[in-house]
Amino acid sequence: MASRKRLIHALSIIFPTVILLSAVGSFLGAGAHLMTSHIVAAAGGQEFSFAGWLLLGLPLAALSSHLSTELIVWLFTRKEDMPSGARRHRRPRGGLPDAGHRPL
């Protein structure tokens, strides 16, 4: 594993980042979610239900977790750090990658 220091460093950043960002998907993910629900209700709004919070929070949690993971991998690793079966999705600056299609 000493040869994969960049990969280990990236993973050590990815895990806590995803844990923190995915907590927004659960009503009980943080105490602030419960307090927010009570504050909204006290201000005259409707208190959030577990399903309502999940409906609003899950897409945000999934998207932010995925994008942060992609960004961290892109910033902290190189192609040679990845296992042989994994791919990095770095596109060349000249445009879209060749998808194997040939013009007619």
N, C-alpha and C positions, 0 to 999 in steps of 0.2 A: 504493500500500500504506500510505501514511501515514494514510489514513482508517480503516484497520483495525488500529489499534494493539492493541486488546483481543484480536482474533483472533490476531495474531502473538504476543502475550504468552502466550495460552493454548496455542498450538502449541509454543512454546519450552519449556513445562512438560510438555506431553503426551508429546513424543518421548522424552526421557530417562526419564520415569516408566514408559512402556510397555516400553522396552528393559529396564529393571531388573526390573520385575514379570514380564515374560515369560521371563526367564532361568531361572526356577524350573521351567519346562516341559522343560528340557533337562538331561540328566545332566552334560554338559560346560559348562552355562551359567555355572557358577561353580566355582572350586576347592573351595569349602566343600561342594559336593554330593559330590565324591569323598571328602573327608575324613569327611563324615557316614556315607557308606556303609562306609568302613573302620572307623569307631568302632563302628557298629552290629554289624559282623561280629566285631570284637574283643570286644564285650560278650556274644557268644554268639548274636547274631541272624543272619539271612541277609543277605548282601551284596546290594545292589540291582543289577539288570541295567539295561541301557539301556531296554528295553521296560517293565520294572517301574516305573522312575522316570518314564517318559513317561506311563504309565497313571495314576500318582498326581499328577504335576506339571502335566500339560497342562490338566486342568479348572481347577485353581487359577490357572494362568497366564492362561488365557483369561478367566475370570471377573474376576479382579482387574484385568487390563488394561482390560477393557471398562468396569467400574464406575468406575475411576479416570479414564478418558477422559470418561465422562458427567459425573462430578462436576466436573472441571476446566472443561469446556465450560459447564456450568450456572453455575459460580461466576464465571468470568472473561469471559464474552461476553454480548451482548444480541442480541435478534432481528435488529436492523438490521446486525449484524456478519456475519451468515451470508450466503452466496451465495443468490441467489433460489431455487434448487432445493432447498436444504437446509432441514430443519425442526428446530426445537428441541422437545423433548418436555416442556415445562413445563405441568403441569396446573393448571387453576384451583383455588382453594382450596375452592370450593363442592362439589366431588365430581368424578366422572369426566367427561371431555369427551364432548360429544354425538357419537355415532358415526353420525349421520344416520338413526337409526331413529326411526320415529314410533310412538307408542302406538296400539293398535287401537281 
